[in-house]
């Protein structure tokens, strides 16, 4: 495709002014042009961590992520540690909680830092409709006209939190340019209940410390439609279908020889015990009064298995899994077959558990690309 006569070709255009796009721009030596479809930047960043933006975690490691190329993921994480992340935001006093995630006093402080370090022009309300090759450059087709660039970075995120104004343009572009990708799926999302677990619906608002699949430990929250809470959201990242296993009792030891220990003495809310017993046609009594079959039902609290019916979908998902395949990109997140076309952040097939892992990767992928572009792009 020929370039229209007289139209300026930008060295670099970033599509998306979210966490990854803004962090990239903030770390570039050369100014870029940023196109953002919403009427404001970084809407999702502002609500992350309950409005306190958990930017990273002391336990950043590849085991906390789901992706399709762990070697590339490891390279980015090795080059951008949690301390590197905090150093960028030096001066902001972060609060570190027990699972070692770092919260800002307010998400606006994170956004202010990103914007203060960004000298690139941002054009809001600019929806990208398509991308085409134009000689050795790219033509970006938008609702505000066409833009030309030698290099284009797609940083449009996923399609969770639809009310914030999301887009699947990254996957549409990947498909158009024959770049590998997986369809987006909800992740970090509450799991819905089968009929046998409907007793849990009566526990709405109750929270319990549990362990799921012998891996994820933390707070589980019952709602009238689902199970939620940090531990469930993290476990949902690796669940597609089939059973999950919940240990409601953790390290507590049941003494079935005890006359004094009854079901209501288990380290669980009494409402939970009542509903669990009723669902299994048991009554509350001293532990040594249960027969062998009844004891097996009580012991299931250590290893309660059930298959969730599904999840609450993209509107309730914190992030998406799936996205543009890392296997189709080089170590700088550039398309192997399309020089100058890059993808970073949540639109990639990388998703982490709850606790600052996803924002950290958005920043890590942006930093990796910034380091490359700072060497490649010449000053005007």
N, C-alpha and C positions, 0 to 999 in steps of 0.2 A: 504494500500500500504506500502510495506517495505521500509525502509530508506536505500539507497545505503551504503555499507560498507565503512567507512573511510570519508564519507562526513560530513562536519561541519554543525551543526545546529545553526543558529543565534538565539539570543533571540528575535530580532525585525528587521523586514525589512519593510521599507516604500516604497510604490510604488507611485512615483510622486514627483517631486521636484518643485512644484509650491508654491503658497502662504501658503496653509494649511500644506503641507509636510515639508517645510522649517521651518515654525513657530513651528511645533511639535518638530522637531529635535533640534531647538534652545532652547526649554524649557525642554528637557530631561536631567536627570542627567546621564543617561547611553547612550553610543554611540550606534547608529543604523547603518544599511546599507540602503542607498537610491538608488533605481533604477529609472532612468529617461530615457524615450524613445527619447527625443530630444537631440540635440548636445549642448544645453545650458540650464541652469535652469531658471525657472520663466519668460518665455517669455511674458506671458500675464500680469503678474504683472508689467513688465517694461513699457508696453504701457497704463496701466490703468490711468485714469484721464488725458488723453492727455500727458502722460509721466511725470506726477507729482503726481501720486499715491495717491488717496484720501483714506486713510487707515481706516477712521472711521467718525462718525457723532455724534454730541452732542445729537441728538434726537433718538438714538438707542432705538427701542421698537418693540414688536412683531407685532404691527399693520402695520409696514412697510415691512412685509414679507408675502410671500405665502408659506405655508408648510402643512404637513399632521399630525403634532403633536405639537401644540403650547405650551403644557406644557413642553416638553423637550427643545424646542427652548427657552422658557422663562428662564428655569433653567440655560442654558448656557450663555444667555445674562446677567442675573442677576449676575453671577459669574465672568463676564469679561466685565466691563464697558468701555465706550469710554476713560475714564481717565486711566484705566489699560492698554489699548492699547497704548495710548500716552506715558505712563511711560516706556513701553518696548523700545520705540524709543527716550528715553530721550537724549537731546543734539541736536536733529534735530529740526530746527525751522520751525514749520508748519504754513501755512497760513489758516486762517478760513474765509470762505466767508459767505454770508448772510443766506444761508440755513443751516449753522452751520456744513458744512463738512470740514474736515481738509486735506489740500494738502501739500505734501512735496515739497521742491524746485525742486527735481528731483527724479524720481523713483529709480534711481541707489543707492541713499542713503538708501532707504528701503531695497533693496536687499543686499547691503554691510553689513548692520546691521544684517540681518538674517544669512548671511554666516559667519560673524565674531563670532556669538554666537553658530555656529553649528560645532561640532567636529566629526560628523558622516561622513563616507565615501560615496561619491556620484559617482555612475557609470553611465556615459552618454551613449546615443545611445543603450539603453537596452530596447527593446520592449517586454512587457509581452504578451505571447500568451495564457496562461491559468494558472489555479490554481487548485491543487488537494490536498486532504487530505493525509497525510503520517503519520500513527499512530496518535500520539498526536501533530503532527506538520503539516506544510503545505509545499508542493512542488510548487515553482514558476517556470513555464516553460517560458523561454525567448529565444530570438534569440542568446543569448550568453551562453546558457546552462541552467542548473537547479540550483536553490537556495533553501535551506531549512531554515525554520524559525518556531519558536514556536508561534510567534505572527506576524501577517501581517496587515499593515494599508494601505487601499486603499485611496489615495489622488490624484486621476488622473483628477479631475475636470469634466467639461462637454464637449460638442462638438461644442461650439460656437468658432468663429475665427479659422476656419479649417486651414488657412495658417500658423498658429503658431504650428501646429503639435498636434492634439487633439486625444482623444481616448474614445471609449465607453466601455472599458474593465471593468469598474466598474459595468455596467449593465449586462455584460456577466457573470461576476463572481457571481453577485446576482442571476441571473437566474440559473446558474449551482448549486448553493448552496440553491436554493429554498427560497431566501430572497425576500421579497416584494419590488417592485419598480414600478415606472411609466416611460414610455418612455420619453426621453428628448424632449422638445419643445423650440423653440426660445423665448427668453424673453429680455426685454429692447431693443426692436427692432422697427424700423420704420414701420408704418402701411400704406398699399397700398390703392388706391382709387377706388371707383365704378364709373361708367359712369357719374352719376349725379354730382359728385364732380370733374370732369375733369377740371373745371375752375381753380382749385387750382394748376394744373400743370403749368399754365401760371404765377404763382407767385414764381417760383423757386428762392431761395436765400433770400426771404423775411421772416422776423421773427416777431412774434406777441406774446405779453404776454396774456395768456388765462387761463381759468380754465376748466378742464375736469372732467366731472361726479361729479361736486360739491366738489371734493376732491383735485385733483392735480392742483397746480398753478405753472406757470412758462412759459418759452419761448418755443413756437412752431415754427418749421422751415418748410417751404414748399420746397420740392424738385420736380424734374420733374417726379418722380415716386410715391412719398409718402408724408406723413407728418411725421416729425421727431422732434428733439429737446428734451431737458430734460423732459419736461412735458409729451410728447407723449410716450417716452421710459418707464417712470415710469407707466403710465396708461396701457401700453401694457402688463405689467406683469399680470394684472388681467383680461385682455380681451382674450376670446377664439373665440367667434363669437357673432353676434348681434350688436346692436347700441351702439355708444358712444355719449356723449353730450358735446358740446363745448360752453362755454360762451366767445365770442370774446370781449365783451364790459365790462366785470367785473362789477365794481360799477358805471360806467358812466350812467347818466340819460338822455334819449332822450326827448327833448321837442317838441312834435308834434304840439304845438301851435305856434311855433316860425317861423317867416318869415326869420329870419337871419340864423338860423341853417339849413344847408343843409347836405346831406349824406356825402359829402366830409369833413364836419366838425366833423365827428365822430372820436374818438381817434384811428384811424386805418390808415395804409398806404393807400395813394390814389389809388395805383395800386390794392390793395385788394378790395376797395370800387367799383372801376370801373369794375373789373371782377365779383364781386358778383352781382352788378346791371345788368350787361349784361346777366349773367346766368339766371336771373329772369325776363328779359325783362322790367327792370325799367330804368328810367332816373334819373339823379341827379337833385334835385330841393329842394326848401325850404320844411321843414318838414310838414308845414301845408297844402301843396299842394298834399300830398299823400292821396289817398282814404283809406277806412277801410281795404280792401284786401291788398293794398300795404304796409300799416302800419304793418300788420301782418307779411309780408315778412321781413321788416326791423327789427321787434322785434325778429325774429328768430335768430338774431345775439346773443341774450342772451341765447338761448337754441337751438343751431344748432345740430340736430340729424342726424346721418347717420351711416350706417353699413360699416366698412372697408371691402375691398375685401379680405384682408389677411395681411401678413407681408412679409418682405424682406428675411426671412429665417435665418439660422444659420450663414451664412457668415457675416451678418450685425448685428447679435445679440450680445449684451454685455455679456450676461450670458444665461444659460439654466434654465428652470423650469422643474419639474419632477426630477427623480433620485431615489436613494435608499430610501425606506420608513423609516422614523424615528420610525414608529410603530413596525418595525421588529428588532429594535436595542434597547439596554438598555440605561440608562442615560449616559454611557461612550462611546456611539456609537459602541458598540460591538454587533455582531449578537446574537440574543437570542438563536439560535439553534447551533451556531458554535463558541465555545469558542476560543478566540485568533484572531478572524477575525473582523477588525474594518473598518469603513468608515468615512471620515471627509471631510469637504469643499464642493465645488460645486457639487460633485457627489451625494450629499444628496438631498432629496426632500425639499430643502429650497432655496428660491430666494428672494432677497430684491429689493426695488426700487433703483433708481439711487442716488448716493451721498455718497458712502463709506460703505453702508450697507452690500454688499456682501463680500468685503475683511474683514470687521469686523467679519462677521460670520465665515469665513474661519479660522481666527485667534482664535475666541472664541471656535469653536469646537476642534481645535488643542490643545488649552490650557486646555480644559476640559479633553481631553484624556491624555495629558502630566501629569497632576496632578494625574490621576489614575495610569498610567504606572510607575511613579516615586515611587509609593508605592508598586507596584506589582513586578517590575523587581528587582532582586537581583544583586549586583555587582559580576563581575567575580572573 
